[in-house]
Amino acid sequence: MPYLSASAVMIHEEALYQVHVSLPLQTLLDLGASPNYKDASGLTALYHCVLNAESSPHCVQMLLHERAEIECRDTAGWTELHQVNLHITRTCRFAQAPELKE
């Protein structure tokens, strides 16, 4: 397994925990951290960002602006787009709006 640099680990943690403030993530990107670093599981910061429903949409925008690659696959073969779709489906299913209930 390749060695993960400190900046690779930090960018994943910042993407995962950026709920309201994305300044630390932007700083890491400005200092040259790649949005495409992969963690020990082979996942990118963008994948972690969409996996965490609490993450800021600004975090996703920032990573995409920095040319984050889409189509990172987890061990089940799921991509970021699969995770977003799952989140939207769950949100709609449990929404309080009567027209969205099954």
N, C-alpha and C positions, 0 to 999 in steps of 0.2 A: 504494500500500500504506500503511495507517495506521501511524503511529509507535507503536512499542512502548515503554511506559514502563519504567523500571528495575525497578519492582516486578513488572511483567508478565514480564519476562525472568527475574528471580530466582525467582519462584514455579515456573516451568517447570524451572529447573535444580535447585531443591530437590526437586521431585517426582521428577525423573529420578534423582537421586543419593541419595535417602533410603533407604539400605539397612537401617540399624539404628537411627538416631536421627532422630526427626522434629521435634525442638524448633525448628530454624530455620524449617521450613515452618509450624508452628503459630504462631510469632511473626509471620511475614508475614501470615497470615490474621487474627491478632488485631489487627494494625495496619491492617487494612482492605483488604488485597490480595484481589481477587476470585478464587475458584477457577475462574472461567470466562474469565479472560484467555486470549487465543489468541496463539500465537507466529507467526512469519513464515510458517509452513506451515499456519496455521489450526488447529493442534492445541492442546488444553487440557492443563493440568497432569495431570488425571485420565487422559487418553489416554497421556501420557508415562509415568505411573506404572504403568499396566497393560502397557504395551509393554515395560518393563524387568522381566524375570523376577526380578531381584535386589531390586526395590523392596519396601519393608516393606508388609505388608497394612494396618498402622496408617495409612500414608500414604493409602491408598485410603479407609479409613474416615473419616479426618479430612476429606478433600475432599468426600466424600458428606455428611457431617454439616454441612458449610458450604454445602450445597446446590449442589454441582457438577452441572452439567448432563450428562446422559448423551445419547449419540447424536451426538457430534462425529464428523465423517467425514473420513477422509484422502483423498488424491488417487485412491485406488482405490475409494473409497466404503465402506471398512471403518470400523466403529465400535469403541468400547472393548470392547463385548461380543464382537465378532468376534475381537479380539486375545486376550481371556481364553479363549475357546473354543479358539483355535489353540494357546495355551500349554498348556491342559489336555490337548488331544489329543496334543501332542508329549510331554508328561510321561508320559502313560499308555503311549504307544507304546514309549518307551524305558525304562520302569520295569523293575526287576529281578524283579518279581513275575510268576511264570509265567502266572497267570490273566489278566494284562493284555497278554501278547504276542499278536501276530497269528498 
